Amino acid sequence: MRYFVALVAALLLNATANLMMKFGVVRFKTAGVSLADGIWPALAALLTNWVLILGLACFAMNVVLYTYALTKLPISIAYPIMVTVGFAIIVVVAGLYLNEHPTKLQWIGVVLILVGVWLVAWQAKSQLQTDPSPPTITRDR
């Protein structure tokens, strides 16, 4: 159970990181700084952009929790959950706060993706109970 909790936390951090990076880039643009001003002013603007920095920190925490989740969860289950649920979160938040408006066909696609992930994850409990320990990689000398 704690590995699924780690996976859910990782996917929330991943979605948050992506959204914060987007919000950070928007903030960077509104500051009026660009690479045309030179590398140092642009770098200084990026390094003082707390939204962008926090997004990068969320990515780092995501990696730690996702790696932990992968110690017990099959990647064939963990990765689809991680990517698609995060994708759905991003679509919803981008629609609410970034003025991105998916079409009806895109919403149908999001729902179909979530149904697909549910089908993949549905058997996860039985697969975890019947799977032997993960294979070890050996090198022949």
C-alpha positions in Angstrom: 0.0 0.0 0.0 2.8 2.5 0.8 4.2 2.0 -2.7 0.9 3.1 -4.2 0.9 6.1 -1.9 4.4 6.9 -3.0 3.3 6.6 -6.6 0.3 8.9 -6.1 2.5 11.4 -4.3 5.0 11.2 -7.1 2.4 11.7 -9.8 0.9 14.7 -7.9 4.4 16.2 -7.6 5.1 15.5 -11.3 1.9 17.3 -12.4 2.6 20.1 -9.9 6.2 20.5 -11.2 5.0 20.7 -14.8 2.4 23.3 -14.0 4.8 25.4 -11.9 7.3 25.3 -14.7 4.6 26.7 -17.1 3.5 29.3 -14.5 7.2 30.2 -14.0 7.7 30.6 -17.7 4.7 32.9 -18.0 6.1 34.9 -15.0 9.5 35.1 -16.8 7.8 36.4 -19.9 5.8 39.0 -18.0 9.0 40.2 -16.3 10.1 41.4 -19.8 13.5 39.6 -19.7 14.8 37.6 -22.6 18.0 36.1 -23.9 18.3 39.1 -26.2 19.2 41.0 -23.0 22.1 38.7 -22.4 22.7 35.4 -20.6 23.3 36.9 -17.2 20.1 39.0 -16.9 18.1 36.1 -18.2 19.8 33.7 -15.8 19.3 36.1 -12.9 15.6 36.3 -13.7 15.3 32.6 -13.9 17.1 32.0 -10.6 14.9 34.5 -8.8 11.7 33.0 -10.2 10.5 31.2 -7.1 7.7 29.5 -9.0 10.1 27.9 -11.4 12.5 26.9 -8.7 9.7 25.3 -6.7 8.7 23.4 -9.8 12.2 22.0 -10.1 12.2 21.0 -6.5 8.9 19.2 -7.1 10.5 17.3 -9.9 13.4 16.2 -7.6 10.9 15.0 -4.9 8.9 13.2 -7.7 12.0 11.3 -8.7 12.7 10.1 -5.2 9.1 9.0 -4.5 8.7 7.4 -8.0 12.0 5.5 -7.5 10.8 4.2 -4.2 7.4 3.1 -5.7 9.3 1.2 -8.4 11.1 -0.9 -5.8 7.9 -3.0 -5.5 5.5 -1.9 -8.2 5.8 -3.2 -11.8 6.8 -0.4 -14.1 4.2 -1.7 -16.6 1.6 -0.5 -14.1 3.3 2.4 -12.3 4.4 4.3 -15.5 1.0 4.4 -17.2 -0.6 5.6 -13.9 2.1 8.1 -13.4 1.9 9.6 -16.8 -1.8 9.5 -17.7 -3.3 10.6 -14.4 -0.7 13.4 -14.3 -1.7 14.3 -17.8 -5.4 14.5 -16.8 -4.6 16.7 -13.9 -2.6 19.0 -16.1 -5.4 19.3 -18.7 -7.9 20.3 -16.0 -5.6 22.8 -14.2 -4.5 24.3 -17.6 -8.1 24.8 -18.5 -8.9 26.5 -15.2 -5.9 28.7 -14.8 -4.0 29.0 -18.0 -6.9 29.7 -20.3 -6.3 26.5 -22.3 -9.6 25.1 -23.5 -9.5 21.5 -24.8 -12.1 20.6 -27.4 -14.8 18.1 -26.7 -12.9 15.5 -28.8 -9.8 16.2 -26.6 -11.9 15.6 -23.4 -13.1 12.4 -24.9 -9.5 11.4 -25.5 -8.6 12.2 -21.8 -11.5 10.1 -20.6 -10.4 7.2 -22.9 -6.9 7.4 -21.7 -8.0 7.3 -18.0 -10.2 4.3 -18.8 -7.2 2.6 -20.4 -5.1 3.2 -17.4 -7.8 1.9 -15.1 -7.8 -1.3 -17.2 -4.1 -1.6 -16.9 -4.1 -0.9 -13.1 -7.2 -3.0 -12.4 -5.2 -6.2 -12.2 -2.3 -4.7 -10.3 -3.2 -6.2 -6.9 -3.4 -9.8 -8.3 -0.2 -9.2 -10.3 1.6 -8.0 -7.3 0.5 -11.0 -5.3 1.6 -13.6 -7.9 4.8 -12.0 -9.3 8.0 -13.4 -8.1 10.8 -11.1 -7.0 12.1 -9.0 -9.8 14.7 -10.5 -12.1 18.4 -9.8 -11.5 20.6 -8.7 -14.2 23.9 -10.6 -14.5 26.9 -10.2 -16.7 28.7 -13.1 -18.3 32.5 -12.8 -18.0 
